Amino acid sequence: MRIDEAIDKINGRPSCMLILMGILFNISNQAFTLLAVGTSMSGFMPYRQWSCLSNSTKCQNQTTNGTLYNRDTFCNVPLQVGRDFIWDTDGRTSFAIDYDMLCDREYLFTLSNTLYFLGAMITLPLGGQFMDLYGRKRGIQVACAFTIVAVILESLPATISNVGVLIFSRMLIGMGCYISYIGTITYNLEISPTKNRPIGTLFYAYSWDLGYLLMVFFGYLVKNWNIFSAIPAVILVLAIVFVQLVPESPKYLLLNKHDTAETKQALRWFIKINKSDFDIDTVELETNAVTKEERTVKENFKDLLKFPEMSIQTSILCFQWAVSAFVYYGFTFSWSKLSKDLYIGYLFAAIGDVVAVTCKLIVMYVASRRWGVIGGYAAGALAFYLAIVPYEFPGKTLSFEQLVCLLGSVAIGVGWGLIFLQGVEAAPTTHRAQINTWVCAAGRIGAIGGTQASLLFNWNRTGAFVVFGSLAIATSLLGFRMPETKDIIPPETPAEVKRVYSRDTSKSKPKGEPDY
């Protein structure tokens, strides 16, 4: 019996495996959210939160006659804290203030987030190999422990640290986060029953959104940036403890360690919590160490040249992932500039993420993958172009610019989720893991660009919206070149990719085409 069949037979009602998977994500993934975008709170730019001192003529002259407290006023006139103005942040601290990352040194804040994603890119080719060598559990725990040390380094007060340490710690955090992320994703997929894998993706998506809401919650309650930055370390300690309570992945034990006895011991644990009557001791598990699907990176790359449909498809996916990450993180690190209120801005962004995930689920089951991508990115582009319109809502809660950008990011979120699903379903089994690694790496490149994109709003807001809208339009148009993958049987080899484009539901390969 194949290990997948054994896991499916163990799955009872309710599915404790699914609940287990959800808890694992809900513990660790919330820390990932806080670490990825939490600098928006801990390093916020208080360009609106300052007040002139009454004895400073220079400052008073700049803020009279309708001139607002904003970045231009603050940065274009040399003002000194304590002499010309005081911070009006309601006691909230920021490492951007402590390390002087404002105005012409704002690039240091952007660099700190860029190095986070650079660390993630360094990890991508190593994380999977690390997990294959040392196991899912040990890999997750070591990565969490490594990240905790880096988080503590990041959280050190400016009196005993410096900006170089903070920036370097961000790269270390990115490296640790993504090793743990890869291990958690892998463990999730390997213990999930086949029929529940689509639902499993929701645990990941909603737990990320919950982390977003926690960022706003803790950001509002915890005003000291050092303490706020250290909160993910507590969450990661809980993740280490939880992972210790569960067995190693049965698939890893069987297919990597080739240890049937340990595999059955792990499966007995799942049988017990699921209250299943499946007798694993009477089953002989298949232990094929090497399969036809195992191929080297070099051979997979050659196949991209050999099978043009697969190479075109992979190239489009890489571009779409890069654009999606660019837009998502471009806005993630810019909501404080687009919003009238720091907390309200990120609260609406978190709610927008929840809406995007819910819409994606609806589209996934009732509509077309292909048209969902095309429509999602087209709607996003329209919203970004509307943001150029000089219109203002009355009041101080939500601006028109912020509202349409929020709607645009929701539309992009729906499209990105469908691209992920479409890419997995259209890629051949023999090359799926490698293709996913390539497109994910492209997404990290886009994320690095997204951290720089926040500087576009300092340069020219209209130009920034034109860039975002144009990239979204290009992504939407490329969606016409991708196949519809709903209800299609995924291809097993590169030769079968043509079958996906022709909507052929048979599993036979096209005549005259080689397997490789």
Rosetta blueprint (number, residue, H / E / L):
1 M L
2 R L
3 I H
4 D H
5 E H
6 A H
7 I H
8 D H
9 K H
10 I H
11 N L
12 G L
13 R L
14 P L
15 S L
16 C H
17 M H
18 L H
19 I H
20 L H
21 M H
22 G H
23 I H
24 L H
25 F H
26 N H
27 I H
28 S H
29 N H
30 Q H
31 A H
32 F H
33 T H
34 L H
35 L H
36 A H
37 V H
38 G L
39 T H
40 S H
41 M H
42 S H
43 G L
44 F L
45 M L
46 P L
47 Y L
48 R L
49 Q L
50 W E
51 S E
52 C E
53 L L
54 S L
55 N L
56 S L
57 T H
58 K H
59 C H
60 Q H
61 N H
62 Q H
63 T L
64 T L
65 N L
66 G L
67 T L
68 L L
69 Y L
70 N L
71 R H
72 D H
73 T H
74 F H
75 C H
76 N H
77 V L
78 P L
79 L L
80 Q L
81 V E
82 G L
83 R L
84 D L
85 F E
86 I E
87 W E
88 D L
89 T L
90 D L
91 G L
92 R L
93 T L
94 S L
95 F H
96 A H
97 I H
98 D H
99 Y L
100 D L
101 M L
102 L L
103 C H
104 D H
105 R H
106 E L
107 Y H
108 L H
109 F H
110 T H
111 L H
112 S H
113 N H
114 T H
115 L H
116 Y H
117 F H
118 L H
119 G H
120 A H
121 M H
122 I H
123 T H
124 L H
125 P H
126 L H
127 G H
128 G H
129 Q H
130 F H
131 M H
132 D H
133 L H
134 Y H
135 G L
136 R H
137 K H
138 R H
139 G H
140 I H
141 Q H
142 V H
143 A H
144 C H
145 A H
146 F H
147 T H
148 I H
149 V H
150 A H
151 V H
152 I H
153 L H
154 E H
155 S H
156 L L
157 P L
158 A L
159 T L
160 I L
161 S L
162 N L
163 V H
164 G H
165 V H
166 L H
167 I H
168 F H
169 S H
170 R H
171 M H
172 L H
173 I H
174 G H
175 M H
176 G H
177 C H
178 Y H
179 I H
180 S H
181 Y H
182 I H
183 G H
184 T H
185 I H
186 T H
187 Y H
188 N H
189 L H
190 E H
191 I H
192 S L
193 P L
194 T H
195 K H
196 N H
197 R H
198 P H
199 I H
200 G H
201 T H
202 L H
203 F H
204 Y H
205 A H
206 Y H
207 S H
208 W H
209 D H
210 L H
211 G H
212 Y H
213 L H
214 L H
215 M H
216 V H
217 F H
218 F H
219 G H
220 Y H
221 L H
222 V L
223 K L
224 N L
225 W H
226 N H
227 I H
228 F H
229 S H
230 A H
231 I H
232 P H
233 A H
234 V H
235 I H
236 L H
237 V H
238 L H
239 A H
240 I H
241 V H
242 F H
243 V H
244 Q H
245 L H
246 V L
247 P L
248 E L
249 S L
250 P H
251 K H
252 Y H
253 L H
254 L H
255 L H
256 N H
257 K L
258 H L
259 D L
260 T H
261 A H
262 E H
263 T H
264 K H
265 Q H
266 A H
267 L H
268 R H
269 W H
270 F H
271 I H
272 K H
273 I H
274 N H
275 K L
276 S L
277 D L
278 F L
279 D L
280 I H
281 D H
282 T H
283 V L
284 E L
285 L L
286 E L
287 T L
288 N L
289 A L
290 V L
291 T L
292 K L
293 E L
294 E L
295 R L
296 T L
297 V H
298 K H
299 E H
300 N H
301 F H
302 K H
303 D H
304 L H
305 L H
306 K H
307 F L
308 P H
309 E H
310 M H
311 S H
312 I H
313 Q H
314 T H
315 S H
316 I H
317 L H
318 C H
319 F H
320 Q H
321 W H
322 A H
323 V H
324 S H
325 A H
326 F H
327 V H
328 Y H
329 Y H
330 G H
331 F H
332 T H
333 F L
334 S L
335 W H
336 S H
337 K H
338 L H
339 S L
340 K L
341 D L
342 L H
343 Y H
344 I H
345 G H
346 Y H
347 L H
348 F H
349 A H
350 A H
351 I H
352 G H
353 D H
354 V H
355 V H
356 A H
357 V H
358 T H
359 C H
360 K H
361 L H
362 I H
363 V H
364 M H
365 Y H
366 V H
367 A L
368 S L
369 R H
370 R H
371 W H
372 G H
373 V H
374 I H
375 G H
376 G H
377 Y H
378 A H
379 A H
380 G H
381 A H
382 L H
383 A H
384 F H
385 Y H
386 L H
387 A L
388 I L
389 V L
390 P L
391 Y L
392 E L
393 F L
394 P L
395 G L
396 K L
397 T L
398 L L
399 S L
400 F H
401 E H
402 Q H
403 L H
404 V H
405 C H
406 L H
407 L H
408 G H
409 S H
410 V H
411 A H
412 I H
413 G H
414 V H
415 G H
416 W H
417 G H
418 L H
419 I H
420 F H
421 L H
422 Q H
423 G H
424 V H
425 E H
426 A H
427 A L
428 P L
429 T H
430 T H
431 H H
432 R H
433 A H
434 Q H
435 I H
436 N H
437 T H
438 W H
439 V H
440 C H
441 A H
442 A H
443 G H
444 R H
445 I H
446 G H
447 A H
448 I H
449 G H
450 G H
451 T H
452 Q H
453 A H
454 S L
455 L L
456 L H
457 F H
458 N H
459 W H
460 N L
461 R H
462 T H
463 G H
464 A H
465 F H
466 V H
467 V H
468 F H
469 G H
470 S H
471 L H
472 A H
473 I H
474 A H
475 T H
476 S H
477 L H
478 L H
479 G H
480 F H
481 R H
482 M L
483 P L
484 E L
485 T L
486 K L
487 D L
488 I L
489 I L
490 P L
491 P L
492 E L
493 T L
494 P H
495 A H
496 E H
497 V H
498 K H
499 R H
500 V H
501 Y H
502 S H
503 R L
504 D L
505 T L
506 S L
507 K L
508 S L
509 K L
510 P L
511 K L
512 G L
513 E L
514 P L
515 D L
516 Y L
